[in-house]
């Protein structure tokens, strides 16, 4: 594998030790970015002043270390170095290892500081020191009960913000061959132009929005025994399940609404099973669907929504406003459990809500939970699709113009990645942008949201057509 010359902003001629394969793995973790090599220890020296001279106030940076055993590992911080002397909170920080074809990523634990921004050089998590004592060595402070500071980076303490196994992360080999630091910048898709053919066709017009709203208003489920389609939203904490309901509600109310609790907390803000009907305007009649919101999925066992709870929801046994208990699955009343729920009470379509900015950072245990959930849904024959949210945060071109969403090759790769990881067809992955900080409705955002909702109703029809009269 050939080595790639990475762009640099210094007068030195720096050559990255990263191969094309490893650069692609890192970009899978970081998104559509450009890496600029700022600092190389073998060239500039293993000392803090050389590091700060080249890396201070450069924005987000990536540290890549190489040891004698051939391990390539390091860490990312989204907060730049300034030698402020302060503890840095950085929810985006993570450690990584590039040994296999799929990179290992360890996110910083919620509530912990990611590093100390002092005159020493890069450190991660009050436990991992790179180039300790101005030497090409690594110190894992989490294994050093005596504490103490090193010359090149790090700070002591008794807590470990990053959970990792030293044997997995760096093969227990603390001798470094090299240490590099890269500036990380979001990259625009330079191929985007007015002449490009979109990979999905969307009509970004007020007429299309009005047509979609009309179709949804006039929709009637295929089964006369079902008055409203029940759509279950499932996904990790903070992916945007509640925000999707608020966004759809806003479109039909003609103004911004915030009926469902949403936010960016580390744990699920939704603790109840909620069924949200949507009205056609303030005084309008209820629309023919209900969005069902759940507690977020979490990777830790005994936290977040339980697989058994999902099964009970799918089969129509969980009442509205039931409060989840992650340690105790829902137990239906004996009388209700003895009879099957009516088709009206069951879920007719399942929608997985996935944050586009975190697809490549998906923890293994969380992916396993989603796989188990999909397996359960499959046994019941319920159609499944994916909402890929926060597309504007994932791609600068989409921030600039939401109409670029189906022109951006980066968004297309993210759709394909979601399809591969969750095992759903690409055609069942729909990128959307929820309303979050806007004060007014936007045409392009409405079109994406309504298109996704219309597809959910189409899938529900397929399900009802398949189950037949009951």
VOGU-3710 file (C-alpha; in Angstrom, 3 decimals, decimal comma):
1> xxxxxxxxxx> 0,000/0,000/0,000  1,526/3,311/-1,044  1,937/6,207/1,367  0,047/9,419/0,823  1,419/12,956/1,036  -0,877/14,783/3,463  -1,293/18,546/3,045  0,781/20,580/5,518  0,773/24,215/6,592  4,391/24,457/7,725
11> xxxxxxxxxx> 7,520/25,166/5,732  8,730/21,620/6,339  8,187/18,868/3,826  6,210/16,420/5,928  5,226/12,967/4,811  2,517/11,127/6,682  3,175/7,574/7,826  -0,515/6,805/7,221  -1,385/4,638/4,231  -4,414/5,344/2,044
21> xxxxxxxxxx> -6,224/2,503/3,800  -5,619/3,988/7,254  -6,562/7,483/6,115  -9,843/6,097/4,806  -10,453/4,339/8,126  -9,878/7,581/10,020  -12,162/9,497/7,675  -14,840/6,872/8,343  -14,621/7,883/12,015  -14,329/11,619/11,459
31> xxxxxxxxxx> -16,626/12,183/8,506  -15,993/14,125/5,311  -12,737/15,729/6,462  -9,324/16,787/5,266  -6,271/15,948/7,374  -3,385/18,413/7,504  -0,151/17,122/9,037  0,995/19,736/11,563  3,530/17,941/13,705  5,779/14,905/13,372
41> xxxxxxxxxx> 7,828/13,932/16,426  10,684/12,352/14,458  11,123/15,654/12,586  10,282/18,295/15,188  11,340/16,498/18,348  9,599/14,884/21,290  9,093/18,050/23,296  6,088/20,135/24,314  7,308/23,467/22,908  7,646/21,986/19,405
51> xxxxxxxxxx> 4,167/20,503/19,637  2,531/23,753/20,831  4,396/25,858/18,289  2,761/23,892/15,475  -0,531/22,716/16,958  -1,931/25,487/19,197  -5,135/27,209/18,042  -5,521/24,916/15,056  -9,050/23,723/15,903  -9,900/20,007/16,061
61> xxxxxxxxxx> -6,845/17,743/15,950  -6,054/14,062/15,601  -3,056/12,417/17,263  -1,738/9,255/15,587  0,885/7,126/17,347  2,852/4,150/16,011  4,592/1,618/18,254  7,234/-1,067/17,712  4,606/-3,824/17,525  2,975/-2,206/14,503
71> xxxxxxxxxx> -0,062/-0,785/16,297  -1,524/2,461/14,970  -3,648/4,226/17,569  -4,294/7,620/19,140  -7,016/10,107/19,932  -9,173/12,942/18,603  -10,214/16,177/20,302  -12,592/18,749/18,828  -11,342/21,498/21,164  -8,096/23,197/20,149
81> xxxxxxxxxx> -4,979/23,506/22,287  -4,361/26,948/23,853  -2,264/26,181/26,991  -5,096/27,620/29,095  -4,385/25,324/32,046  -8,053/24,304/32,138  -9,742/20,922/32,201  -11,412/20,396/28,817  -14,894/18,979/28,407  -15,174/17,477/24,941
91> xxxxxxxxxx> -18,042/15,087/24,209  -16,634/14,467/20,729  -13,258/13,209/21,977  -12,365/9,577/21,366  -9,492/7,094/21,279  -9,006/4,778/18,316  -7,104/1,757/17,046  -6,589/0,935/13,357  -5,432/-2,689/13,564  -8,331/-4,332/11,750
101> xxxxxxxxxx> -10,361/-3,428/8,692  -12,949/-1,801/10,959  -11,411/0,799/13,307  -12,014/0,507/17,046  -13,383/3,704/18,580  -13,653/4,465/22,322  -15,721/7,544/23,144  -15,091/9,617/26,262  -17,407/8,607/29,109  -20,188/11,074/29,850
111> xxxxxxxxxx> -19,409/13,502/32,667  -15,617/13,213/32,468  -13,040/15,726/31,276  -11,342/14,651/28,061  -7,952/16,241/28,759  -6,039/19,074/30,434  -5,067/22,011/28,237  -1,702/22,950/29,694  1,848/23,633/28,478  2,543/19,945/28,179
121> xxxxxxxxxx> 1,633/18,051/25,023  -1,305/15,814/24,017  -3,045/13,800/26,694  -6,287/11,900/26,784  -8,579/11,101/29,636  -6,453/11,703/32,730  -4,902/8,366/31,983  -3,039/8,207/28,677  0,236/10,151/28,207  1,971/10,316/24,848
131> xxxxxxxxxx> 5,748/10,828/24,667  6,126/10,648/28,419  9,104/12,481/29,910  10,141/13,787/26,461  10,806/10,251/25,262  9,163/8,107/22,538  7,158/6,151/25,101  3,550/5,880/26,213  2,358/5,992/29,813  -1,031/4,621/30,814
141> xxxxxxxxxx> -1,704/6,499/34,037  -4,689/4,263/34,691  -2,185/1,457/35,383  0,097/3,647/37,492  -1,244/3,741/41,018  1,404/6,254/42,133  0,085/9,009/39,825  2,398/11,849/38,903  2,971/14,008/35,847  5,111/13,266/32,849
151> xxxxxxxxxx> 7,172/15,669/30,824  5,204/15,406/27,555  1,504/15,558/28,182  -1,064/14,146/30,526  -2,369/14,725/34,004  -2,810/12,446/36,965  -5,902/11,387/38,829  -7,798/8,302/39,815  -10,566/8,269/37,219  -10,622/6,822/33,729
161> xxxxxxxxxx> -12,762/8,779/31,260  -11,958/6,239/28,518  -12,696/2,539/28,960  -10,147/0,538/27,002  -8,023/-2,572/27,183  -4,287/-1,701/26,740  -3,720/-5,022/24,964  -6,393/-4,128/22,404  -5,553/-0,454/22,027  -1,761/-0,680/21,681
171> xxxxxxxxxx> -0,767/-4,302/22,287  0,718/-3,426/25,697  3,730/-2,029/23,818  4,566/1,425/25,195  7,584/2,080/22,961  6,702/4,522/20,157  8,263/4,725/16,717  6,427/7,908/15,729  3,827/10,432/16,844  1,936/12,662/14,405
181> xxxxxxxxxx> -0,697/15,375/14,923  -3,157/16,388/12,210  -5,471/19,357/11,857  -9,001/18,126/11,070  -11,164/20,236/8,760  -14,574/19,569/7,267  -14,228/19,117/3,521  -16,684/20,241/0,898  -17,706/17,959/-1,924  -16,032/19,829/-4,764
191> xxxxxxxxxx> -17,908/17,800/-7,353  -21,245/19,391/-6,473  -22,545/21,584/-9,281  -25,835/22,540/-10,868  -25,162/20,072/-13,679  -24,809/17,049/-11,424  -27,510/14,437/-11,571  -28,960/13,675/-8,118  -28,907/10,050/-6,979  -32,523/10,473/-5,843
201> xxxxxxxxxx> -35,077/12,721/-7,449  -36,904/15,212/-5,246  -39,065/18,151/-6,291  -38,090/21,030/-4,024  -41,229/23,067/-4,597  -44,116/24,430/-2,576  -46,415/22,481/-4,881  -44,685/19,212/-3,929  -44,964/20,035/-0,221  -48,669/20,787/-0,621
211> xxxxxxxxxx> -49,191/17,551/-2,594  -47,480/15,501/0,101  -49,550/17,137/2,846  -52,719/16,476/0,849  -51,841/12,792/0,335  -51,126/12,355/4,051  -54,344/14,129/5,061  -56,408/11,942/2,728  -54,628/8,692/3,511  -56,776/5,786/4,712
221> xxxxxxxxxx> -55,278/2,505/5,984  -55,988/-0,502/3,773  -57,736/-2,323/6,634  -61,044/-0,846/7,763  -60,369/-2,155/11,298  -57,387/0,225/11,546  -58,232/3,909/11,796  -54,688/5,193/12,299  -51,277/3,779/11,424  -48,973/3,279/14,407
231> xxxxxxxxxx> -45,306/4,026/13,650  -42,690/3,057/16,253  -39,503/5,154/16,477  -36,436/3,297/17,822  -32,880/4,574/18,119  -29,937/5,563/20,305  -30,142/8,381/22,823  -30,042/11,782/21,124  -30,555/10,506/17,568  -33,707/12,608/17,059
241> xxxxxxxxxx> -36,779/10,417/17,659  -38,690/13,020/19,667  -37,407/15,786/17,394  -38,908/14,010/14,369  -42,355/14,055/15,959  -41,933/17,745/16,877  -40,869/18,478/13,300  -43,834/16,654/11,700  -46,179/18,303/14,183  -44,681/21,686/13,292
251> xxxxxxxxxx> -45,253/21,158/9,557  -48,975/20,447/10,031  -49,435/23,126/12,692  -47,767/25,704/10,441  -45,459/26,848/13,245  -42,685/25,531/15,448  -43,884/23,187/18,206  -42,122/21,334/21,002  -44,649/18,879/22,381  -42,250/15,945/22,821
261> xxxxxxxxxx> -39,268/16,412/25,124  -36,065/16,517/23,102  -32,485/17,601/23,678  -28,881/16,411/23,794  -28,546/14,813/27,223  -26,237/11,833/27,649  -29,132/9,652/28,772  -32,616/9,358/27,313  -34,921/12,314/27,966  -37,857/10,085/27,008
271> xxxxxxxxxx> -38,601/7,738/29,903  -42,163/6,819/28,927  -43,797/5,093/26,006  -45,655/7,916/24,307  -48,124/7,789/21,436  -48,324/11,125/19,650  -51,274/11,816/17,355  -50,870/14,772/15,005  -53,658/17,249/14,224  -54,135/18,965/10,896
281> xxxxxxxxxx> -53,764/22,470/12,264  -54,769/23,776/15,667  -58,483/23,085/15,223  -58,068/20,340/12,648  -58,980/16,700/12,837  -56,407/14,055/13,863  -54,324/12,801/10,963  -54,387/9,058/10,091  -51,169/8,115/11,891  -49,661/8,014/15,373
291> xxxxxxxxxx> -45,921/8,367/16,071  -44,844/6,192/19,000  -41,797/7,409/20,918  -39,636/5,187/23,117  -36,791/5,440/25,560  -33,456/5,612/23,729  -31,275/2,557/23,176  -28,040/2,546/25,182  -25,021/0,289/24,821  -24,747/-0,600/28,521
301> xxxxxxxxxx> -26,730/-3,582/29,743  -29,463/-2,572/32,174  -29,695/0,906/30,610  -32,030/2,347/28,005  -34,850/0,520/26,252  -34,965/-3,250/26,800  -35,435/-5,684/23,886  -38,311/-7,378/25,741  -40,037/-3,996/26,095  -39,765/-3,500/22,332
311> xxxxxxxxxx> -41,422/-6,866/21,769  -44,320/-5,882/24,050  -44,717/-2,553/22,230  -44,747/-4,216/18,823  -47,530/-6,561/19,892  -49,663/-3,725/21,255  -49,488/-4,511/24,971  -47,777/-1,357/26,314  -50,154/1,482/27,251  -49,513/5,138/26,515
321> xxxxxxxxxx> -47,381/6,879/29,175  -46,026/3,612/30,555  -42,762/4,475/32,343  -39,877/2,218/31,350  -37,682/0,486/33,910  -34,415/-0,627/32,224  -33,825/-3,272/34,896  -37,336/-4,781/34,752  -39,060/-5,507/31,424  -42,716/-4,600/30,979
331> xxxxxxxxxx> -45,139/-7,172/32,407  -48,602/-6,950/30,784  -51,658/-7,488/32,901  -52,517/-11,170/33,006  -55,960/-10,610/31,486  -54,578/-8,517/28,601  -51,631/-10,837/28,015  -53,988/-13,798/27,624  -55,606/-12,328/24,512  -53,812/-11,034/21,410
341> xxxxxxxxxx> -53,984/-7,293/20,857  -56,145/-6,053/18,001  -54,515/-5,028/14,741  -55,418/-1,433/15,641  -53,241/-1,635/18,784  -50,185/-3,190/17,137  -47,259/-1,439/15,467  -47,549/-1,236/11,678  -44,136/0,179/10,776  -40,803/0,403/12,645
351> xxxxxxxxxx> -38,440/3,309/12,010  -34,839/3,299/13,253  -33,551/6,820/13,878  -29,778/7,111/13,368  -27,550/10,185/13,734  -25,597/10,660/10,478  -22,630/12,140/12,368  -22,198/9,043/14,543  -22,709/6,145/12,152  -19,017/5,239/12,038
361> xxxxxxxxxx> -18,726/5,640/15,819  -21,458/3,116/16,561  -20,431/1,069/19,632  -20,432/-2,683/19,036  -22,860/-3,401/21,882  -25,343/-0,847/20,583  -25,122/-2,337/17,112  -25,802/-5,753/18,643  -28,936/-4,371/20,342  -30,184/-2,977/17,054
371> xxxxxxxxxx> -29,498/-6,303/15,326  -31,462/-8,158/18,012  -34,303/-5,659/17,624  -34,377/-6,091/13,850  -34,469/-9,855/14,292  -37,505/-9,567/16,574  -39,284/-7,191/14,183  -38,563/-9,531/11,278  -40,254/-12,449/13,048  -43,425/-10,372/13,267
381> xxxxxxxxxx> -43,266/-9,364/9,606  -43,379/-5,632/10,374  -41,760/-3,387/7,710  -38,663/-1,451/8,762  -36,925/1,672/7,516  -34,243/4,083/8,709  -34,335/7,837/9,247  -30,807/9,238/8,988  -30,944/12,510/10,921  -28,585/15,492/11,340
391> xxxxxxxxxx> -27,446/15,359/7,715  -26,675/19,073/7,854  -24,169/18,488/10,669  -22,560/15,623/8,739  -21,898/17,476/5,486  -20,966/21,169/4,928  -22,571/21,116/1,477  -25,905/20,192/3,036  -25,537/22,965/5,631  -25,087/25,377/2,737
401> xxxxxxxxxx> -28,124/24,088/0,850  -30,374/21,213/1,895  -31,080/20,525/-1,774  -27,508/19,201/-2,016  -28,504/16,199/0,070  -29,098/13,921/-2,943  -26,137/15,302/-4,855  -23,574/14,880/-2,082  -21,476/11,758/-2,598  -20,627/11,844/1,120
411> xxxxxxxxxx> -24,276/11,585/2,192  -24,682/8,748/-0,305  -21,782/6,849/1,329  -23,383/7,381/4,749  -26,706/6,005/3,471  -24,861/2,968/2,131  -23,016/2,526/5,435  -26,272/2,624/7,413  -27,753/0,099/5,008  -24,798/-2,240/5,502
421> xxxxxxxxxx> -24,622/-1,907/9,296  -28,343/-2,331/9,936  -29,056/-4,794/7,146  -31,781/-2,784/5,442  -31,984/-1,950/1,713  -30,522/1,398/0,625  -33,991/2,364/-0,625  -35,240/2,094/2,973  -32,761/4,672/4,324  -34,102/8,227/4,186
431> xxxxxxxxxx> -31,918/11,185/5,190  -33,800/14,027/6,904  -33,193/17,197/8,831  -35,307/17,721/11,925  -36,163/21,202/13,097  -33,927/22,019/16,062  -32,890/25,665/16,267  -35,032/27,239/13,544  -37,810/29,699/14,379  -39,557/29,458/11,017
441> xxxxxxxxxx> -40,520/26,531/8,786  -38,369/25,920/5,699  -39,630/24,485/2,417  -36,739/22,073/1,770  -36,873/20,696/5,298  -40,655/20,181/5,023  -40,297/18,268/1,740  -37,758/15,834/3,223  -39,798/15,236/6,383  -43,078/14,724/4,526
451> xxxxxxxxxx> -41,456/12,422/1,962  -40,172/10,232/4,809  -43,600/10,170/6,481  -45,328/9,261/3,213  -42,921/6,343/2,801  -43,767/5,124/6,311  -47,461/5,075/5,409  -46,669/3,187/2,194  -44,736/0,567/4,176  -47,585/0,250/6,687
461> xxxxxxxxxx> -49,982/-0,380/3,799  -47,724/-3,188/2,607  -47,916/-4,730/6,086  -51,699/-4,438/6,339  -52,087/-5,863/2,844  -49,933/-8,835/3,863  -51,671/-9,689/7,154  -55,132/-9,621/5,501  -58,481/-9,353/7,326  -58,384/-10,092/11,041
//
